[in-house]
Amino acid sequence: LIFSAKTQDEGLEQWSLNFTTDEVTLLNDSVPGDADSNWFLYGTPLDRGDGVAYIALATPEEGCAVWRTDGTPEGTRKQFDIAEERWSLPLELTHFSDHFLFYANDGVHGFELWRYNFPTSP
């Protein structure tokens, strides 16, 4: 389970809950310190069904991009950003077969429908 929660030390960030061990883990302090990340503004995580989920996460340094996580801090990383120099705001991540669809703004065409093929290896 991936969810957002706010603490005094980390602010609002993304966390995972392992139902087997009942362990709650901070996935990534995307905005260090007690400042809030903005990941919750851009939808809910997209679960592939194989232990990997994708989320739209915003950080002050990188803008808004699509990140992947396997529920561990080590397995949480930026996957791609269609507009490196601006906030692309990927929205409505929708799983479809071996890829997902989403809306985003690349800074040239405005908001358009995009397709991302899942990588064959992590």
C-alpha positions in Angstrom: 0.0 0.0 0.0 1.4 3.4 -0.9 -0.1 6.4 0.8 0.7 10.0 1.9 1.2 11.0 5.5 2.6 14.1 7.3 5.1 14.0 10.1 6.9 16.8 11.9 10.2 15.7 10.6 9.4 14.9 7.0 6.3 16.9 6.2 3.8 15.3 3.7 5.6 12.5 1.9 4.9 9.1 0.3 5.1 6.0 2.5 4.5 2.3 2.0 2.9 -0.3 4.3 4.0 -3.9 4.1 0.9 -5.9 5.2 3.1 -9.0 5.9 5.3 -7.3 8.5 3.1 -4.3 9.3 6.2 -2.1 8.6 5.7 1.5 7.5 8.5 2.9 5.4 9.3 6.3 4.1 9.8 5.8 0.4 11.6 9.0 -0.5 11.8 12.3 1.3 11.4 14.1 -2.0 11.3 17.5 -0.3 13.9 17.2 2.5 13.1 18.5 5.9 9.7 19.3 7.2 8.5 20.7 3.8 5.7 18.9 2.0 6.0 17.1 -1.3 3.2 17.6 -3.8 2.8 14.0 -5.0 -0.7 13.7 -3.6 -2.0 16.5 -5.9 -1.5 14.5 -9.1 -3.6 11.4 -8.5 -3.2 8.0 -6.9 -0.4 5.5 -7.5 -0.8 3.2 -10.5 -0.2 -0.4 -9.4 1.1 -2.7 -12.2 0.0 -5.8 -10.2 3.6 -7.1 -9.9 4.8 -5.2 -6.9 5.8 -2.0 -8.8 3.7 1.2 -8.8 4.0 4.5 -10.6 3.2 7.9 -9.1 3.3 11.4 -10.3 5.6 13.2 -7.8 6.6 16.9 -7.7 9.8 18.1 -6.2 11.1 21.7 -6.2 14.3 20.6 -8.0 12.8 18.4 -10.7 9.3 19.6 -11.2 6.6 17.0 -11.7 7.6 13.6 -13.2 6.6 10.0 -13.1 8.4 7.9 -10.4 8.4 4.2 -9.8 8.5 2.3 -6.6 8.6 -1.3 -5.4 7.6 -0.2 -1.9 11.2 0.3 -0.7 13.4 3.4 -0.5 16.0 1.7 -2.6 13.4 0.8 -5.3 11.9 4.3 -5.5 13.3 6.5 -8.3 12.4 9.0 -11.0 11.3 6.9 -14.1 10.8 9.6 -16.7 9.8 13.2 -17.3 8.5 14.3 -20.7 9.3 18.0 -20.1 12.6 18.3 -18.2 12.6 22.1 -18.1 9.0 22.5 -16.9 6.2 20.9 -14.9 4.6 18.4 -17.2 1.9 17.5 -14.6 1.2 13.9 -15.6 -2.4 13.1 -14.8 -4.8 10.1 -14.9 -2.2 7.3 -15.0 -4.1 4.3 -16.4 -2.8 0.8 -16.7 -3.5 -0.8 -20.1 -1.8 -4.2 -21.0 2.0 -3.7 -21.1 1.9 0.1 -20.9 0.0 2.9 -19.3 -1.7 6.0 -20.6 -1.7 9.5 -19.1 -2.2 13.1 -19.9 0.7 15.5 -19.6 1.9 18.9 -21.0 5.2 18.7 -22.8 5.4 22.5 -23.1 4.9 22.4 -26.9 1.5 20.7 -27.6 -0.3 21.5 -24.3 -2.0 18.6 -22.5 -2.1 15.5 -24.7 -2.5 11.8 -24.3 0.8 10.0 -23.8 1.8 6.3 -23.7 4.6 4.8 -21.6 5.7 1.1 -22.2 6.6 -0.7 -19.0 10.3 -1.6 -19.0 11.0 -5.4 -19.3 13.5 -5.2 -16.4 13.6 -3.1 -13.3 
